[in-house]
Amino acid sequence: MTNAQKRISRELREINEEPLVGITAAPVGSNLFKWMGTINGSEGTPYEGGVFNLQINFPRDYPYKPPQILFKTKVFHCNVDSKGHICLDILDNNWQPALTISKVLLSLSSFLSDANPDNPLNKKAGKLYLKDKQAYNREATRWTQKHAIPKKKKKK
């Protein structure tokens, strides 16, 4: 087992032993380097009630390089582009090997309700946030309701 596999296995064990509130993450099948996760939108935010799916790919030299994380659920956010790429400092220049996937997912959960319009990946959202935050929140709520609210199964 490589050092990366050992580290990822340990982090998976930690997530299973101490689950994060409103967050899930687990490998896809037996591939330790490819995970899927979810983040529930926080109460009192435009993302409330939404379940946001994530794709998490660990590099072979993890933890020396950060995981690559994409939103698979469409989200209206200054720092998420149309393909789900995320602009979050700890996934780029501020990555440190001491960070764990649990800490990253907790940061992403906070990030949803704490946009940074000064460095937007989604220029339209960034401009709207700066010009009219209430309109930004309405649009984020609309997207959440359209793309992130789980569909109720019909009873037979």
C-alpha positions as CSV (number, residue, x, y, z in Angstrom):
1,M,0.0,0.0,0.0
2,T,1.4,3.4,-1.0
3,N,1.7,6.3,1.5
4,A,-1.2,8.1,-0.3
5,Q,-3.4,5.0,0.0
6,K,-2.5,4.7,3.7
7,R,-3.4,8.3,4.3
8,I,-6.6,8.2,2.4
9,S,-7.6,4.9,4.2
10,R,-7.0,6.6,7.5
11,E,-9.1,9.6,6.6
12,L,-11.9,7.4,5.4
13,R,-11.8,5.5,8.7
14,E,-12.0,8.9,10.6
15,I,-15.0,10.0,8.5
16,N,-16.8,6.7,9.2
17,E,-16.0,6.8,12.9
18,E,-16.9,10.5,13.3
19,P,-19.3,11.4,10.6
20,L,-19.6,15.1,9.7
21,V,-23.0,16.8,10.1
22,G,-24.6,17.4,6.8
23,I,-21.6,16.0,4.8
24,T,-21.0,12.6,3.3
25,A,-17.9,11.2,1.5
26,A,-16.8,7.8,0.4
27,P,-14.9,6.0,-2.3
28,V,-16.6,5.0,-5.5
29,G,-16.4,1.2,-5.4
30,S,-12.9,0.0,-4.4
31,N,-11.0,2.9,-5.9
32,L,-9.6,4.9,-2.9
33,F,-8.5,7.8,-5.2
34,K,-12.0,8.5,-6.5
35,W,-14.8,9.5,-4.1
36,M,-18.2,11.0,-4.2
37,G,-19.6,13.3,-1.5
38,T,-22.5,15.5,-0.6
39,I,-22.9,18.7,1.3
40,N,-26.2,19.8,2.6
41,G,-27.0,23.5,2.2
42,S,-26.9,25.3,5.6
43,E,-30.0,26.7,7.2
44,G,-30.7,30.3,6.7
45,T,-28.7,30.5,3.4
46,P,-29.9,30.4,-0.2
47,Y,-28.6,26.8,-0.3
48,E,-30.9,25.6,2.5
49,G,-32.6,22.3,1.7
50,G,-30.2,21.5,-1.1
51,V,-28.0,18.5,-1.4
52,F,-24.9,19.3,-3.4
53,N,-23.0,16.3,-5.0
54,L,-19.3,16.4,-5.2
55,Q,-16.7,14.5,-7.2
56,I,-13.4,14.1,-5.2
57,N,-10.2,12.9,-6.9
58,F,-7.1,12.4,-4.9
59,P,-3.8,12.7,-6.7
60,R,-1.3,9.8,-6.4
61,D,1.0,12.1,-4.3
62,Y,-1.7,13.0,-1.8
63,P,-1.4,14.7,0.8
64,Y,1.5,16.7,-0.8
65,K,-1.0,17.8,-3.5
66,P,-4.6,18.8,-2.8
67,P,-7.6,16.7,-3.9
68,Q,-9.5,17.9,-6.9
69,I,-13.1,18.6,-6.0
70,L,-15.9,19.4,-8.4
71,F,-19.5,20.3,-7.7
72,K,-21.6,17.8,-9.8
73,T,-24.8,19.6,-8.8
74,K,-25.3,23.0,-10.5
75,V,-24.8,25.8,-8.0
76,F,-25.1,29.6,-8.4
77,H,-22.1,30.8,-6.5
78,C,-19.4,33.5,-7.2
79,N,-16.6,31.0,-6.7
80,V,-18.0,28.0,-8.7
81,D,-17.9,28.0,-12.5
82,S,-20.4,26.3,-14.9
83,K,-18.4,23.1,-14.9
84,G,-18.3,22.8,-11.1
85,H,-14.7,24.0,-10.6
86,I,-14.1,25.6,-7.3
87,C,-12.0,28.6,-6.4
88,L,-11.0,27.9,-2.7
89,D,-7.6,28.8,-1.5
90,I,-7.0,25.6,0.5
91,L,-7.5,23.6,-2.8
92,D,-4.8,25.6,-4.4
93,N,-2.1,27.9,-3.1
94,N,-2.9,27.5,0.6
95,W,-3.0,23.7,0.5
96,Q,-1.0,22.0,3.3
97,P,-0.4,18.3,3.8
98,A,-1.7,18.6,7.4
99,L,-5.2,19.3,5.9
100,T,-7.6,16.3,5.7
101,I,-10.5,15.7,3.5
102,S,-12.8,16.2,6.5
103,K,-11.3,19.7,7.0
104,V,-11.7,20.5,3.3
105,L,-15.3,19.3,3.2
106,L,-16.1,21.4,6.3
107,S,-14.5,24.4,4.6
108,L,-16.5,23.8,1.5
109,S,-19.7,23.7,3.6
110,S,-18.8,27.1,5.0
111,F,-17.7,28.3,1.6
112,L,-21.2,27.8,0.2
113,S,-22.7,30.5,2.4
114,D,-19.6,32.7,2.4
115,A,-18.9,33.8,-1.2
116,N,-15.8,35.9,-2.2
117,P,-17.0,38.2,-5.0
118,D,-13.6,39.8,-5.3
119,N,-12.1,36.7,-7.0
120,P,-15.1,35.1,-8.9
121,L,-14.9,32.1,-11.2
122,N,-18.5,32.9,-12.1
123,K,-18.2,36.5,-13.3
124,K,-22.0,37.0,-13.6
125,A,-22.6,35.9,-10.1
126,G,-19.7,38.0,-8.8
127,K,-21.0,41.1,-10.4
128,L,-24.6,40.5,-9.1
129,Y,-23.3,39.8,-5.6
130,L,-21.5,43.2,-5.5
131,K,-24.3,45.1,-7.2
132,D,-27.4,43.5,-5.5
133,K,-26.8,40.8,-2.9
134,Q,-30.5,40.2,-2.4
135,A,-30.9,39.5,-6.1
136,Y,-27.8,37.2,-5.9
137,N,-29.5,35.3,-3.0
138,R,-32.7,35.0,-4.9
139,E,-30.9,33.5,-7.9
140,A,-28.9,31.2,-5.7
141,T,-32.2,30.0,-4.0
142,R,-33.8,29.5,-7.5
143,W,-30.9,27.4,-8.6
144,T,-30.9,25.4,-5.4
145,Q,-34.6,24.7,-5.8
146,K,-34.2,23.7,-9.4
147,H,-31.0,21.6,-9.2
148,A,-30.3,20.6,-5.6
149,I,-33.6,19.8,-3.9
150,P,-34.0,16.0,-3.8
151,K,-37.0,14.9,-5.8
152,K,-39.7,13.2,-3.7
153,K,-40.5,9.6,-4.8
154,K,-44.0,9.0,-5.8
155,K,-45.9,6.5,-3.6
156,K,-47.4,3.6,-5.4
